[in-house]
């Protein structure tokens, strides 16, 4: 099932999506909810970020080609992670499908996309084993982990390079029925394919991450885990449009605009 979060008539709600028809619910899809009796057409509503997470997690480098290619760009030897490593992102950076990524005027030209699978947590859990880890997963959506590489390398934390306003497009919906092994991630810039990789070809898989995380922290309904990316991105400029498609999931599209200097 596909769930969207949307706005209409000055209010925001969740609804299930069937073709062009949205059935509105009260509550949240992973919790207690009921149909409101309201139905909408997609053309009459505004898509919002599909969930505002309590905590916004992001896997560390988690695809082999991405590690090799980023190391080659820096002229160093690739170093592969020995364990699942988790970081954090900021909710202020979240934007929805079709909303613009705003590149700050003083950013360098090293602004890149990172097309990622996003795991949406559906229940409160701690101390899960890898065998039980998927029991807490509600569904999946798509993220674009926009990164300003000069800032990313120069700051001790990723506060600008990863978390500037609008740097985290996510959407367009949450899909609960997904075959991870069948998924392919495809990124296009201005309609031309730029990157393609098997979505589930991760160094550490989703159960490994969830088991490692819940040993020390509690996951809550609506939390998200961005699972990393493969390959590398061209430098993006004002006017570019980036589409991140994950087969069986959908496509997230966002234009890039630079603030005038």
C-alpha positions as CSV (number, residue, x, y, z in Angstrom):
1,X,0.0,0.0,0.0
2,X,1.1,3.6,-0.7
3,X,0.6,6.2,2.0
4,X,1.0,9.9,1.4
5,X,1.1,12.9,3.6
6,X,-0.6,15.9,2.0
7,X,-2.1,19.3,2.5
8,X,-5.5,20.6,1.4
9,X,-7.7,23.5,2.5
10,X,-5.1,24.6,5.1
11,X,-4.6,21.3,6.9
12,X,-2.3,18.3,6.6
13,X,-3.3,14.6,6.8
14,X,-2.3,11.1,5.7
15,X,-4.1,9.1,3.1
16,X,-3.8,5.9,1.1
17,X,-3.1,6.3,-2.6
18,X,-4.8,4.2,-5.2
19,X,-4.1,5.5,-8.7
20,X,-5.2,9.1,-8.7
21,X,-7.4,8.7,-5.7
22,X,-6.5,9.5,-2.1
23,X,-8.5,8.1,0.8
24,X,-7.9,10.4,3.8
25,X,-7.4,9.0,7.3
26,X,-7.3,10.4,10.8
27,X,-4.1,9.5,12.7
28,X,-1.0,8.0,11.3
29,X,-0.8,4.9,9.0
30,X,1.5,3.0,11.4
31,X,-0.7,3.7,14.4
32,X,-4.4,3.9,15.3
33,X,-6.3,5.4,12.3
34,X,-9.6,5.4,10.6
35,X,-11.0,6.7,7.3
36,X,-12.4,10.2,7.6
37,X,-14.8,9.8,4.6
38,X,-12.9,12.4,2.6
39,X,-11.5,11.5,-0.8
40,X,-9.3,13.6,-3.0
41,X,-7.7,13.7,-6.4
42,X,-3.9,13.9,-6.5
43,X,-4.3,17.1,-8.7
44,X,-6.2,18.8,-5.9
45,X,-3.7,18.3,-3.1
46,X,-0.1,19.2,-2.2
47,X,2.3,16.4,-1.4
48,X,4.2,16.9,1.8
49,X,7.3,15.1,3.2
50,X,5.8,11.6,3.9
51,X,6.9,11.7,7.5
52,X,8.5,14.1,9.9
53,X,10.7,11.8,11.9
54,X,11.2,12.0,15.7
55,X,14.8,11.0,14.9
56,X,16.4,11.2,11.5
57,X,19.2,8.6,11.1
58,X,21.6,8.0,8.2
59,X,23.8,5.1,7.5
60,X,27.5,5.8,7.0
61,X,29.2,4.8,3.8
62,X,27.4,1.6,2.9
63,X,28.1,0.8,-0.8
64,X,31.5,-0.3,-2.2
65,X,31.6,1.6,-5.4
66,X,30.8,4.9,-3.6
67,X,33.8,4.3,-1.3
68,X,36.1,3.6,-4.2
69,X,35.0,6.5,-6.3
70,X,35.0,9.1,-3.5
71,X,38.5,7.9,-2.5
72,X,39.7,8.2,-6.1
73,X,38.5,11.7,-6.3
74,X,40.5,12.6,-3.2
75,X,43.6,10.6,-4.4
76,X,43.6,8.3,-1.4
77,X,43.2,4.6,-0.9
78,X,39.6,3.4,-0.2
79,X,38.8,2.4,3.4
80,X,35.9,0.1,3.9
81,X,33.8,0.2,7.1
82,X,34.3,-2.7,9.6
83,X,30.8,-2.3,11.1
84,X,27.5,-0.6,10.5
85,X,28.0,3.0,11.4
86,X,25.1,5.4,11.9
87,X,24.8,9.2,11.9
88,X,22.1,11.8,12.2
89,X,20.5,14.4,9.9
90,X,18.3,17.4,10.7
91,X,14.6,17.8,10.1
92,X,15.1,21.4,9.0
93,X,16.6,20.1,5.8
94,X,13.6,18.0,4.7
95,X,11.6,19.0,1.7
96,X,9.0,17.2,-0.4
97,X,8.8,15.9,-4.0
98,X,9.0,18.7,-6.5
99,X,10.1,21.3,-4.0
100,X,13.4,23.2,-4.8
101,X,16.8,22.4,-3.3
102,X,18.2,25.9,-2.6
103,X,22.0,26.1,-3.0
104,X,23.4,28.9,-0.7
105,X,25.1,31.7,-2.6
106,X,28.5,31.0,-0.9
107,X,28.4,27.2,-1.6
108,X,31.1,25.9,-3.9
109,X,30.4,24.1,-7.1
110,X,30.8,20.8,-5.3
111,X,27.1,20.2,-4.7
112,X,26.2,16.5,-5.3
113,X,23.2,14.2,-5.1
114,X,23.0,10.9,-3.2
115,X,20.0,8.8,-4.1
116,X,19.0,6.6,-1.1
117,X,16.5,4.0,0.0
118,X,14.8,5.3,3.2
119,X,13.5,2.9,5.8
120,X,10.4,4.0,7.8
121,X,10.0,2.6,11.3
122,X,6.5,1.5,12.3
123,X,6.8,0.6,16.0
124,X,8.8,1.3,19.2
125,X,11.6,-1.3,19.6
126,X,14.9,-1.9,21.3
127,X,17.2,-4.9,21.5
128,X,16.2,-6.5,18.3
129,X,18.3,-9.3,16.8
130,X,19.1,-9.3,13.1
131,X,16.6,-12.1,12.6
132,X,13.8,-10.0,14.1
133,X,14.9,-6.6,12.9
134,X,12.6,-6.3,9.9
135,X,9.6,-6.7,12.2
136,X,9.7,-2.9,13.0
137,X,9.9,-1.7,9.4
138,X,6.6,-0.1,8.3
139,X,7.7,0.7,4.7
140,X,10.1,2.6,2.4
141,X,10.5,5.9,0.7
142,X,13.2,7.7,-1.3
143,X,15.7,10.3,-0.2
144,X,18.3,12.5,-1.9
145,X,21.1,13.2,0.6
146,X,22.3,16.5,-1.0
147,X,25.9,17.2,0.0
148,X,28.2,20.2,-0.3
149,X,31.5,18.4,-0.4
150,X,33.8,21.3,0.4
151,X,31.8,22.1,3.6
152,X,31.5,18.4,4.4
153,X,35.3,18.0,4.4
154,X,36.0,21.3,6.1
155,X,33.7,21.3,9.0
156,X,34.2,19.0,12.0
157,X,30.5,18.0,11.8
158,X,28.2,17.9,8.8
159,X,26.0,20.8,10.0
160,X,26.3,22.7,6.7
161,X,27.4,20.2,4.1
162,X,24.6,17.8,4.9
163,X,22.0,19.7,6.9
164,X,21.5,23.1,5.2
165,X,17.9,24.0,4.7
166,X,16.3,22.0,1.7
167,X,19.3,19.6,1.5
168,X,17.1,16.5,2.2
169,X,14.4,15.9,-0.3
170,X,12.3,12.8,0.7
171,X,9.2,11.3,-0.8
172,X,6.9,11.1,-2.7
173,X,5.2,8.5,-0.5
174,X,5.7,5.5,1.7
175,X,5.4,2.1,0.1
176,X,4.6,-0.9,2.5
177,X,4.8,-3.7,-0.1
178,X,8.4,-3.8,-1.5
179,X,10.8,-6.4,-2.7
180,X,14.2,-5.1,-1.7
181,X,16.1,-7.6,-3.9
182,X,14.3,-6.6,-7.0
183,X,14.9,-2.9,-6.6
184,X,17.2,-0.8,-8.8
185,X,18.1,2.8,-7.9
186,X,18.4,5.1,-11.0
187,X,19.4,8.8,-10.8
188,X,18.8,11.2,-13.7
189,X,20.0,14.7,-14.1
190,X,17.9,16.8,-16.5
191,X,16.4,13.6,-17.9
192,X,19.7,11.8,-18.6
193,X,20.6,8.8,-16.6
194,X,23.6,9.5,-14.4
195,X,23.8,6.5,-12.0
196,X,22.3,3.0,-11.7
197,X,22.9,0.4,-9.0
198,X,21.2,-2.5,-7.2
199,X,19.4,-0.9,-4.2
200,X,20.0,-3.8,-1.9
201,X,23.7,-4.3,-2.8
202,X,24.7,-2.8,0.6
203,X,27.9,-3.6,2.6
204,X,25.7,-3.9,5.7
205,X,22.0,-4.7,5.2
206,X,19.0,-3.2,6.9
207,X,18.7,-5.9,9.6
208,X,22.4,-5.5,10.5
209,X,21.8,-1.7,11.0
210,X,18.7,-2.1,13.0
211,X,20.2,-4.7,15.3
212,X,23.3,-2.6,15.9
213,X,21.3,0.5,16.5
214,X,18.7,-1.0,18.9
215,X,21.4,-2.4,21.1
216,X,21.9,1.1,22.3
217,X,18.9,3.2,21.3
218,X,15.2,3.0,21.0
219,X,13.6,3.3,17.6
220,X,10.2,5.0,17.5
221,X,7.3,5.0,15.0
222,X,8.0,7.5,12.2
223,X,11.8,7.4,12.6
224,X,13.7,7.1,9.3
225,X,17.0,5.5,8.4
226,X,18.6,6.6,5.1
227,X,20.6,3.6,3.9
228,X,23.4,5.3,1.9
229,X,24.2,5.5,-1.8
230,X,26.5,3.9,-4.5
231,X,28.5,5.6,-7.2
232,X,29.2,9.4,-7.4
233,X,27.4,12.4,-8.6
234,X,28.3,15.2,-11.1
235,X,28.5,18.7,-9.7
236,X,25.1,20.2,-9.7
237,X,24.3,23.7,-10.8
238,X,21.4,26.2,-10.9
239,X,18.6,24.9,-13.0
240,X,19.4,21.2,-12.8
241,X,16.6,18.8,-12.0
242,X,17.4,15.5,-10.2
243,X,15.2,12.5,-10.3
244,X,15.9,9.6,-7.9
245,X,13.9,6.5,-9.0
246,X,13.8,3.2,-7.1
247,X,12.0,0.6,-9.1
248,X,8.9,-0.7,-7.4
249,X,8.9,2.4,-5.1
250,X,8.5,5.5,-7.2
251,X,10.4,8.6,-8.2
252,X,11.5,11.6,-6.2
253,X,12.1,14.8,-8.3
254,X,13.6,18.1,-7.2
255,X,14.9,21.2,-9.1
256,X,18.1,22.9,-7.9
257,X,18.3,26.6,-7.6
258,X,21.2,28.8,-6.4
259,X,20.6,31.8,-4.2
260,X,21.9,34.9,-6.0
261,X,25.2,36.1,-4.6
